[in-house]
Amino acid sequence: MGINVTNKEAERILIVGGGFGGVSAAKELKDLPVEVGVIDRRNYHLFQPLLYQVATAALNPSDIASPIRRIFRHQKNVGVFLGEVDQVDLSGQCIRIDGESVPFDYLVLAAGATHSYFGNDQWAKYAPGLKTIDDATEIRRRFLLAFEAAEVETDPEARSACLTFIVVGAGPTGCELAGAMAEIAHNIIPADFRHIDTTTARVILIEGGPRVLGAMSEKCSKAAHEQLESLGVEIMLNTSVTEIQEDGVRCGETFVAAQNVLWAAGVKASPLGESLGVELDRSGRVIVNPDLSIPEHPNVFVIGDQAAAKCAKTGKPIPGVAQGAMQGGAFVGKIIRKEFEAKQRSESSPKRNAFTYFDKGNLATIGRNKAVADAFGVKLKGLPAWIIWAAVHILFLVNFRSKVAVAISWCWTYLFSDRGARLITGKSKIAIKRPPKFE
């Protein structure tokens, strides 16, 4: 892959990752006479907080993804490049992509995170996680296919396993997945099937800790627990998964037969950080300086899920959420801008501030009119929290088309209790064990 230099004198800022952090950093460099290269292995920016809605057939992939080139079509100093960075060579001041070296003056690593199975990577084929559009469409395929399989299954135990869905991990993603699946099975699709009662489907949420949404306040956690149970979700707390097989999950001595297991229990940082040769935390995140640069290399920054950073004001770790990545990206972009402008004036670089994270609160949705919100000391649940959650997520979508598409889809779902993206893609052949009955 070639990244061509159009101006030999211009400084080059490379940004690895087109997520929230990378896009925010690049936007801060607008109108500077520099070359900004945004590199991602996919050509689109993904609004990850709504991935579970693709997985549960509420939205289409195009509703929450936007081509990176389109985002920067009016920012003339940005070039977008499709590729995967293999290594960062700090001594050579370059990155390597498919064996090719690309030099930089500043580097911003925002490569994000992936699933962590805590040393049990063999579980991945039985329990997919949710980080990409491919993950979401695969989960949607498995989820919808389970009802189709149950419709033609004649053995009661096998049918029950088809209609049992297990979500491991009760953070925001796990709670949102479990709530949406229960709502679909119990409220939206019962009339669609002739031979099964979808309201008998079991959705089981397994959490190793003492409560759901452990990062939120105890009040919000309790409210979320109650709302999940009102949808029919079975919650197993203080329960560790010891084995995941093709036919179910084992928790100690207890085995639960299930054809669908979803993983929402842990993440680890992109392995790209390992090539830096600096200290990492247990999750593989790069331990950064207060200004989000790495030790002894002030021109290399790590932000978002890839960084183990602390807020200068509170000393608390920066959470791996969208607002943390966006604020970190904007912060780093401002540092680069100020230092470049100082260099243009032949002045010494200004002193860098430490990164201060502004916590705007936490939101999680459980289902229709069901959500929790914890922001600025105010804790809400139910419809008010759900309205705030919907408004915030629409606001932060990157383009107007997505905002309109998501708003229309949600209005349709809300008014008619219907999810229009119930499409099974990929392999979907099922052995028909009972003759079709036309009514």
N, C-alpha and C positions, 0 to 999 in steps of 0.2 A: 504494500500500500504506500503510495507516495503522498506526502504533504508538502506541496510546493510553496516556496517562499517567493512572494511577489515583490517584496521590498526587503532587500538585504540588510537595510539599516534598522528596520523595525524590530522591536522586541517581540518575542513570541511567548504567549501564555497558553499552555496546554491544559485543558480541563478534561479529565478522564471520568466520564459518566454524565449522561444527560437526564438525570433525575432532578429532584427538587433542589439539591445543593448545587449541582453543576450548572443548571439553568440560571439560578439566582446569582451565582458568581459571574457568569458571562454577561448577564444584563447590567451588572454594575460597571462593566468596562465599556459601555456604549460610548461611541464618539471619540474614544482614545485612538491616537495614531499607532496602534499596535496590531499584531496579528493574534487573534484568538482562535484556537483550534479546539472544538468540542468533539471528543471521540467517544463513541459508544458502540457496543456490539449489536445493538438494535437501532433501527432508524427512527424510533419514536420515543417520546416522553410519556411515561405511564403514571397515571394518578392512582398509586397503589392503595390508598385508603378505600377505594371503591371496587377493588378487585373481587372481593367476596360477592358483590352484586352481579358480576359476570358469572362467577362460579355457581350462583343460585338463580340464574336466568332472569334477573331483573333488568340487566343492561347488556348491550352488545359491546364487544371489545372496542369498537371504534368510538363509543361514547366516552371512554375514559383514557384514550390514547391519542396523541397528536404528533405528526411528523416533526422531528427536531428542526429540520430545515425550514418548515413553515413558521415555527416559533421565532426564528432569527432571520426571516426573509427581509426585514427592513434594517437589520443591524449589519452594516456592510463590512465591519471588521471581524466578523465571525465566519469561520469555515467549519462545516460539519463533515465528519469523516466516520465511515462505517468500518469498524475493526475492533479487535480485542487486544488489549495491551498485555504482553507476556511478562514484562519485567521493567523495573525502574533502575536505571544505572545512575546512581547519585554522583559517583566520581566523574563520569563522562557527561553529566548534565543532559541525559537523554532518556527516552523511553524506547522500548523495543516492541515492534508490532510485526508479527510473522517474520522475525529475523531482521527486520529493517530498523535502523536507528533513526530516531527523530529528536533533534535537539530542542531544548527549551531554555528560556530565561526564568520563567516562573512555571511551577507545576501545581495544579490543584487536583488532588485525588478524591473523587466522590463516587467510588465504584460500588457503594452499597453493601448489602449483605445477602446471604443465602440461608437455606435451611440448616439447622443443626440437629442431628439425631443423637447427640451425646455419645458418640462412639459406636452407634448401632446403624451405620449407613445402609445395611442390608434391609432395613425397614422401609427405605424410600420407595421401593417398587410396590409395596402394599399400602403405604400411607403417604400419598403425595402432600407436599406443602403448598403454600400459596404465595408466590413472589412474582410470577410473570403471567402474561396473558396465556401462554401455553399451559401453565399450571391451572389457571382458571377454567379454560375450556376443557381440560382433561377432567377436572373435578366435576364440572357440569355434565360431561358425558357419562361419568360413572354414576352420578346421582340420578339422572333421569333414566339411565339404562336399568337401574335397580328396580324401578317401578315396572318397566316393560318386562323384565325377567320374572318378577313376582306375578304379573298378570297371567303368564302362561305356565307357571310352576304348579305342579299338582301335589307335591310333598309339603305338608304343613310346616315342618321344621326348616326345610330349605327356603320356603316362602318367607318365614319369619326372619331368617338370616338376610334375605334380600332387602327386607324392610327395616333392618337395623342399621343405623348410621352412628358411628363413633367419631367424636372430635376430641383430639388429645391436646390439651392446653386451653385454659380459660382466660387468656388475655383478650384484648379487643377483637382480634381476628377470630379467635375460637368462639367467643360469645356471639358475635355477629353471624358467623356461619351456622352455628347451632340454632339460633333463633330463626334465621331465614329458612332453614331446611324444615324445621318443625312447622312454621307458618304455611309453607307450601304444601306439605303432606297433610296437614290437618284442616286447612282452611281453603286452599286454592284449587287443588286438583282432585278432590274426592269424586266429583261428578264425571271426570274424564275416563274412569276405568270401570269395567263391567264385572270383573271376576275377583277383585280385591277391594278391601276397605282400607284406603290409604290413611285413614285416621288412626289405624292401629300401628302405624310406623313408629319405631322407637328412635329417638335422637338422644344419645348419651354423651354428656360432656364430662371429660375426665381431667381433673386438676390435681397436681401434686401438692399444691399449697392449701392453706386453710380456707381460702375464699376466692370467688371469681373476681376478675378485674383487680388484682392485688395492688396495682400501681395507683389506683384511685382511692378516694376516701372510703372509710368503712360504711358510711351511710349510702354512698352510691353503689358500693359493692353489694350491699344488702338489697337495695332496690333492684339492681340488675338480676340478682339471684331470684327474687320473687317474680319478676317479669318473665324470666326464662321458664320458671316452673309453671307459670300461668299459660304458657304456650305448649306445655307438655314435655319440656326438655327434662331428662333425668340427669341430675348433677351428682358426680362422685368426687368429693373433696378429699384431700390428704391421701390420695391414691396414686401410686406410681405404676407406670406401665413397665412390665418386665419382659414382654415379648409381643411382637406383632407378626401374625402369620397371614397367609392368604385367606384363611377362613375365620379370622377373628383376632381378639386381643386378650392377652393374659395379664392380669394384675395380681401378682402374688399367687395365691391358690385359686383365684377366681378367673374363669374363662368366659368371655362373652362372644358368642358366634355372631359375626357380622361380615357382610360382603363389601362394605364401604367403611374405610377408616381414613380420616383426614388428620394431618399433622399441623398443629399450630402452637407447638410447645417451646420452640427455641430457634434462635438464629445465630449465625456466625458471620464475621466480616469477610469480605472478599479476600481470597488468598493473595491478591496482588500486594497487600501490605507486607507479606513475608519477604518480598524481594528488596525491601528497603534496608533490611539489616538493623532495624531499631527495635526497641522494646515493645512487645505486644501484651495485651491482657489475655485472660483466659478464653475470651471469645474471639481472639484473633484481631482485635481492634488495635490500631496504632495509638500508643500513648503520646499525646501531643503536648506542646508547650501551651502556655496560657493564650498565646496569639494564634493557636491552631497550626503553627508550623511544627516541623519535626526537629529534634535536637541536632544542632550543628549545621542545619541546612535551612536558613531563614527564607529561602525562595521556594520551598516545597511545603505545601499545606495539605492537610487531610481533614475532611469534613463529613458530616452526616453519619450514617450507620458505620462507616469505616473507621471513625475516630473515637478514642476513649478520651473525652474532654470533660472538663469541669467548669461550672459557671464561676466566674471570678467573684461574683457578689455573694453567692450562697455556699460555694464549695461543693455543691451537689453535682453528680454526674449529669451530663446532658442526655436526655432520653432519646432513643432512636426513633423519633417520630418526624413527620414532615416539617413541622414548624422549626424543629431544631436544625434540620438540614438547610432549610431556607434562610434562617437567620445566620447560620455559619457561612453559607455561600455568600450572602450579601456582605458580611463582615470581612471576609477575605478579599472579596472584590474591591471593597473600599480601601483596604490596606495597599493593594497593588496599584490602584489608581493614585493614591496620595504619593506613593514612592516614585511612581513614574513621573508625575507632575513635578515633584521636587527635583528630580534628575534633569528634567527639561529646563528648569530655572537655575541649574547648576548649584542647587542647594543640597545640604545633607538630608538624608531620609528622616522624616519625622519619627518621633518615638511611637512605638506601637502600643495600643491599649490591649488589655486582656479581654477576652471574649466574655460578654455577659449575656446570659440567656434569659429572655423574657418569656415566662411561662404563661401562655394564654389560656391554659386550662385543658381539660380532657373531656372528650365526648365519646360515647359508644351507643350504637343503636342495637336494639334487640329485635324489633319487629314493628309492625304497623302501630303507630301511636305509642311505641314503647322505646324508651331510650333513657340514658342518664347523662347528666352534664355536671361538671365540677370546674367552675371557672371563677376566679377573683373572689373566692370565699363563698360563692353562691352555689348551692347544690340543688339540682332540679331532676325530676324524673317524669316519665310519662309523656303526654302530648307536648308540653312546653319544651322539654329537652329534645324531643324528636324534631320539632320545628327548627330549633336552633341548629341541631345537627345537620338537617337538610340544607338550611341556608348557608352555613359555613362551607359545606362541601361543594355546593354549586359555586360559591364565590371564588374558591381556590382552584377550580378547573381552569386550564390555561387558555382555552379559546372560547369564543362566543358560541360557536356551533355546538360544542360539547355541553355548555351550560344549558342551551335550549333543549338539546336532545335528552339530557338527563332530567330536566324539569318536566318535560312532556311525558317521559316514561314513568316517572314517579307519580305524576297526576293520574295517568291511566291506571297504574297499579293500585293507587289509593282508592279511586272511584269505583273500579270494576273488579278489584281483587283478582287481577290477571297478570301473569308475567309473560310478555310477548316474545322473550328470547329463549323459549324452551326448545332448543334445537340440539339434537344429538349428532355430533360430528365424529369422524373417525370410524373405526370398526365398531359395528353395532349388531352383528349377527347373533341371534338368540335361537336356541333349539326350541321349537314349539311343541310342548308336551300335551297340550289340549287342543282339540280342533276349534278353529274360530267359530264364534257364535254371533250371528248377525241379528241384531234386534231392531 
